[in-house]
Structure formats: C-alpha cells, structure tokens
C-alpha cells in the first residue's frame, strides 16, 4: 500500500480527529516555546544591564562574564526561533494535508453519488423513454390533423378553384377603384375686404385711329 493510500484510506472521522489532535499539540508546543523565548529575552537584557554597571564600576572581569551569559541566552533564543519555524512548517503541511483529505473525500462521495444515479437511470431506460415520447407526439399530431380536416360539403371544395375566385374578386375590386373619377378639391372663395377691392382700370380715351374706324364702319352700314 502506498503512502497516499495509507493517509487517505482512513475513515473521514478518524482522519479529521487525528489531524485536529495533532494541530492542538503543535499549538501547545508553539505557545510553550514563545513563553521560553520571552523569558530568555528578559534574562539577556538583564545581563546586558549588569555588564554596563560592572563596566562603570571598572569591574572588567564581571562585565565580560555578564556579556558571555547574554550571548548564551541569545543562542538559546535563536534555537527556539528555529524550533518555532519548524513547528509552523509542520502545521502548514498538516493543514494542507487535511484540506487535501477533505477534498479527496468530497470527490469520492460525488463519484459514488454519480455512479448510483447512473445505475438508477441507465441508457436503455433513457432510450425507451425517448421512444415513448416520440410515439405519443406522433399520435397527438395525427389526432390534431384529423380534427382539423374539413367535414361534410366543405370537404368537396377545390382549394385551387377557391383561390382563383378570390384573386378574381381582388382584381375586380382594384379595377373599380382605378376607374372611379377623382373628385376635384373644393374651391373656397377668397373674401376681400371692401377697402381692399382691386381698382378697375380707367377707360382709355379714344384715339384718332379709333374715330376713323368708327366712321368707316358707319359708312359700310349704310
């Protein structure tokens, strides 16, 4: 059995329980390391203050001893920092593995559900259902065609003859409309006010030629 199967072959409840218990243990260890780190930081700061005091008192040997202890505390602090980093990495990996386990379990559940549905509805049942639907549809179409068919005397009418008669009626109607005289639009008299009446042209005076023409016409009448 591969490592993948050993990890993800467990039941969901047991895997989640183990992951949560491990995460709790890692969190407790991380809190403990952080507390120790704070204590060591305080001790290192105290040794630095002692070294300063011994230096002011011209006690060089005691000042050097305090600085050595400060260095030891700082080394322990650095070591605790590395431990915390490793725990953080372990927690991240464990949370990722837990998420992967839950994802695989969800996919497995979905695949099982799909398989069960496929068993409940196989391809033969689908084909049979579709054939029944097509058959019922064809029967309904035949019933509708039978109900829409003409009955009695109307069944003997020739559709082409009726269409030709209708076209003839439409042509006669159009011809009668074209032969109708077009009525002229009514003319409305224009009312002109009395003070706006156009002036009549003044009679022209008779010329000498008019007099001669009149005399000639009188002679011919005699």
Buried (B, 14 or more C-beta within 10 A) or exposed (E): EEEEEEEBEBEBEEBBEEBEEBBEEBEEBBEEBEEBBEEBBEBBEBBBEBBEEBBEEEBEEBBEBBBEBBEBBBEBBEEBEEBBEEBEEBBEEBEEBBEEBBEBBEEEEEEEEEEEEEEEEEEEEEEEEEEEEEEEEEEEEEEEEEEEEEEEEEEEEEEEEEEEEEEEEEEEEEEEEEEEEEEEEEEEEEEEEEEEEEEEEEEEEEEEEEEEEEEEEEEEEE
